[in-house]
């Protein structure tokens, strides 16, 4: 199979399992929320894949505060994933 052929690295069938724990807090215009997750992928269809299963886990977190009630809310957010294929992350901020 060629490396750049359509579907070369995509399993045609697999078992996907995911569990997550969500959390949050709101108090006087301040809010923090997020989730921690666990993800399993296995039982790939027959094919030239070099692994039988993979597992990763990660977290997403956001925090905000209403500086002008119901009008202006700055926020920050971050997320990351840890697993077999590198450890990506992201950060962001904005106004609502």
N, C-alpha and C positions, 0 to 999 in steps of 0.2 A: 504494500500500500504506500502511496506517495504521501509525504508529510503535509503537503498543502492541498490535498484532495478534500472535497467536502465531506465532513464527518470523520476525518482521519483520527481525531483525538476525542470525539464525542461518543460516549456510550449510547447505544440504542435503547438500552433497558438497564435499570438499576434500582436498588432499594435506597430510599432517601428517608432518614429519620432525623428529627430535630426536636430539641427541648429548649425551653427558654424560661427564665425567671425575670419577671418585670418588677420594677420598683418605682416609687415616686413620692414626692413630698411637695405640698403647696402650703405657703404661709405668708400672709400679708403682702401679696404681690410677688413673692419669690417662689420659683418652682424649679425642682430638680427631678428628672425622670430618666429612665433608661431600661436596659435589659441586658442580661448575660445569657448567651446561648451556647449550646453544644450541638454539633452536627455530624452525622455519620452517613457515609455513602459506600455501599458495597453491592455485592451480587450483580456485577457488571455483566452485560451480554458477552457472548464469545467474541473475542477480537484481540488485536495486538496491543492490549494495554499492559504496561509494565507493573501494575499494582492490582491487588485483590480488593483493597478497601482503603478508605481514607477517613480521618477524623480531624475536625478543627473546632475551635471555640473562640468566642469573642465577646466584646462588650460595646455597647452604645450608650452614651451619656449626654444629656443636654441640661443646661441651666439657663434661667432667664429671670428678669426682674422688671416689673412695670415701674418705670421712673415717672410716667404720667399715667395714672390709672385708666385703663381701657383705651389708651391712645398711643403710647410709645413704650416698646419693650425690647431692649437689647438682649441678645442671647449668644451663648457659645455652645459648641457641640464638638464631640470627639467620638471616634470609634476605632476599633482595631480587631484583627483576626489573627489567631495563632494556629499554625498547622504545618502540614508537610510541605506546602508550596509557598515559601517565604512568609513574611509577617507584615502584611499591609496595614496602614493606618490612615486616618484623615482627621483634620481639624477644620473648624469653620466658625464664623461669627457673623452676626447681622443685626438688623433692626426690623421689627414688625410694627 
